[in-house]
Amino acid sequence: MFNEESDRSLVYLWNLPHNVYPLTVPLLALKDYSLYVLKGLSTSTGGISESIIKFSLQELGNYLGRISSENRNDLMSNLL
């Protein structure tokens, strides 16, 4: 169960793009969530805040590079 201190850090975590995208981008590997996460990332890359644009593009690029270097064609075709 959460205590008051961990609740504060959880809320704080979700307000920071550099913390959110590393947690959400790996969900692209899950077929049931990949479409929704990809839609969210696409929206984020056109976002108002420079930090949102920066971190969403950075994490998406990292993910694509990682699955490409690992020859995970199944994950790549799932995104396409």
N, C-alpha and C positions, 0 to 999 in steps of 0.2 A: 504494500500500500504506500501511497505517497505521503510524505510529511510536508509540512509547510515550506521548508527550505527547498526540497526537491521540486515542489510545485512552482516556486519562483524561478528556478533555473530552467525548468521545462518551458515555461512561458517565454523566458528570455531567449532560449535557444531558437524557438520558432520565429522570432522576430529578426533574426540575423541571417541574411542570404548565404554567408559563407558557412553557416552551420546547417541550413536547411537542404541545400542542393546535394551535398554529399550523402545525406540520408535518403533523399527521394529518388535520385537518379538510378541507383541500383534496382529500384522497382521496375525499371524498364525490362529487366530480365524475366519478369513474371507476366506471362501472356495476358492474364486477366486485367492487369493494371497498366500495361505498356501504352495502350492508346491514350488513356487519360493522362498519364504522366507526360507523354510526348506532346499532347495538346497543351498542357500546362507549361511545359518548357518553351514551346513555340510562342505562347503568349508572353512569357517572361522575357524572351529575347527582344521583344519590342516594348518592354516596360519603360516606365517613366524614370525610375531610379537607375543611375549609372551602375550602382553596385549590384542590382538585380540582373541587369544585362550582363555584366562582367562575369558573375559567378554562375549564372545559368549556362552561358555559352562555354565557360571554362569546364564545368562538370560534364556537360554533354559531350564536348570534345574529348575529354579524358576517357569517358565511357566508350565512345566510338573507337578511339585509338586502342583501348584495352581489348575490346572484343575483336577488333581487326587483327591485332598482333597475336591473339590467342586462337585465331582462325575459327571463331565462333560464328560460323555462317548461319546457324540456326537462329541465333539472337539477332543478327543483322537482317536476315530475311523477315523476321518477325516485326522489326521496326518499319521495314519498307512496306 
